[in-house]
Amino acid sequence: MKIREGFQRVKIDGAECVVPVGRRRMDFDGMITLNESGALIWKCLEKGMDAEDIAEAILEEYDADRNTAVDCVEVFLEKLRKIGCVED
């Protein structure tokens, strides 16, 4: 799983956001505001981690059970796939 070219994580007024850059701005008009867990998942994607490794990072950071962590990661990744931010 990797982030598609043309998306960048930035801080805007203290909030973690993902914005389109370059030609990607023509296809994606807007930005994604990341909550704390979303920012962690995005940072893991920047490192090239797969869904299983990202779930492990969630477990290390938060008091959650494995099923909840896996579900959280899968739901978020599916949203990113639908809007074209990531590819398998």
Secondary structure by P-SEA (a helix, b strand, c coil): ccccccbbbbbcccccbbbbcccccccccbbbbbcaaaaaaaaaaaacccaaaaaaaaaacccccaaaaaaaaaaaaaaaaaaccccc
